[in-house]
């Protein structure tokens, strides 16, 4: 018996270490869309912010958000094969979860094409499915998965690195394991009270037992 039947993973900052690449992409887009210029020194400060606070901080007009995200994903695709894993053993952990009879999937705001290209490059095409959501659309996709798979809320765990992941999981009614190696700082994640806070992927194995 396992505690969770489904473990859903975020992609950026949880599986794939896209932070540096996305910072470079942001610099390119900032000039085009008149966004606030961000320096390396500011990263420590903005990593404490929620997605909504960050959008306000960089002075992004909300009507431009879909266009910027779409352009950003296309630019990331050029280098996605070379992106490293956040943690070297995260894919091995996913394999163990699958051996335990747990279904694993990726729910991300990145594009499905980027995720598939990344996984193929890492010889890791073993997730049950991949779903792409809008910036603040993970909650609706979580509900869709739960309904389609006829799951109880207690049978699903989400694994993510951001404050917005915690909000989406809690609003859906499922547990979340926040990771201490991603975008938002550990301190900022703790304030939003995730069910679990992990620092190594292997901790998920014990959580799911």
N, C-alpha and C positions, 0 to 999 in steps of 0.2 A: 504493500500500500504506500502511496505517496501523498504528500500534503496538497500538491498542486498538479492538476492534469495538463495545464497549459502554462508555459512561460513565454511571455512576449518580450522581445528585446527592442530597445531603441537602437539606432545605428551610430550616428555621429556622436563621438565622445563616450560611447558605451562599448561599441565593438571596433569602430574605425577611428583612428586618431587624425581627424580632419581639421583640428583646430588651427594649425599653422597654415594649411592650404586655404582655409576659409578666411583667415586674417588677410592673406595676400589678395584674395578675391574681393574682400570688402574694400580694400584700398582702391582697387580698380573701379568699383561701383560707386564709391563715395563721391568721387569727382563728378561723375555723370549725373547723379541724382541729388547733388548738393547736400550730402550727408556730412555730419560732423566728422572731422578727421580724428582718428584714434591712434595714439602712439602705443608702442610696446609697454611703456611705463603705466599706461592706464588699464592694462588688461587685468591686473590684480583687483582693481576697483570694479570694473564692469562684470567680472565673474561672480560678484556677489548679487548682481541684479537679476530679477525675473525677466522673462522675454518682453513683457509689456513695459517694464521700467527701462529696458535697453532701447526699445523702439522710441520711447520718448527722449531718452538721453542723446541718441544719435540724430534726433530731429527728423525722423522719417515720417513723411505723410503716409497715412495708412492706405490711401488709394494706390500708392506705388508698391506696397508690400508684395502682392502676387507677382508683379513683373520682376522685381529685384530677386525674389526667391527663384523664379524660373531661370533667370539669367545666371544666377549664382550656381545653380545645379548644372547648367550646361558647361560653365567654365570649370567646375570641379571634375566633370567627366573626362577632361583632357588629361588629368593627372591621377585619377582614382585608382588605377592599377598599381601605382607606386606608394599609395598611402599605407602606413603601417597599422598593425593591430594596436589597440589601446593597451592590451595586456596579452602577453605571448601565449598564455594558456586558456584564453577565453573560449576558443573554438573547441579545445579539448574538453572543457567543462560542458559545453553544449552537447558534445557527443555522449558524455556520461549521462546527462539528463535524458537524452533520447533512449539510451540503453535501459534507463529506469522506467521506460514506458511513458515518458512525458513528451507531449508535443511541443515543438519550439517554432516560433515565428518571429519575424521582424516587422515592427510597426514604426514607421519613421516619417519625418517630414522631408527627407531627401527623396530623390526619384528612385523608382523601382529599377530603372536601367542602371543607375550608378551602383546600387546595392548588388545587383546581379553581376555586374562587371567586376566589382571588388571581390565578391565571393568566389567567382570563377578563377580569378588570379591567385586566390589563397587556397584553391582546391577545397572549397567549403560549401558546395551546393547541396547541403543536406537539411536546410530548414524546411518546415512543412509548407510555408507560404510567406510571401512578403507583401505588405500593404503600405501604400504611401498615403499620407494624410496632409491636410493643410496645416499651417503654422499652429493654429489652435483647434485642430479638428481631430485630435487623437481620441478624445472622449467618445465621439460618435462612432468611430471605427472600432473602439473597444466594445461598445454596446452591440455593434453589428456582429462581431466575432462571437460574443457570448450567446446571442440569439441564434445565430446560424448553427453553432456547435452544440446548442442546448446545454450550456454549462451553468452551474451555480456560480455565483460571484466568488465564493470562497475557494473555487477550484482554479482561479486564474491569478498569476503573479506577473506584474510588469517590472522590467528592469531598465532603469534610465538614469541619466546624469543631470537632469535639469529640474528646476522648481516647477516648471509647467508640466513635467511628467508626473510629479507628485499630485498636482491639482487635478490632472486628467484622470488619474487612477482613483483618487479619493472621490471625485464627482461621479465616477462610474460605480464605485463601491467595491473595487478590488484592491488587493494589497500591492505594495510597491517596495522593491529593493532598490534604493538609491545607491549609486556607485561613487566612491570617493576619488575616482581618477578622471572624472570628466570635466564638463564646462563649468558648472556652478561649484563654488567652494563648499567644503564639508560643513562649515559653520552656517552658511546660508541654507543648505539642505536640511540641517538639523532643526532649524526654526520652523520648518513646515511639517515636521513630524512624520517622516516615512516609517513604515512598519519595520523596515530593516535598513541598515546602512552598512555596506560592505566595502572592503578594501582589496579583496582578492576574488576573482571569479569562482574559485573552488568553494567559497562560502555558500554559494547557491546550492551545492549538492546537499549540504547539511540542512539548509533551510527547507528544501523540498522533501526531505525524508519524512 
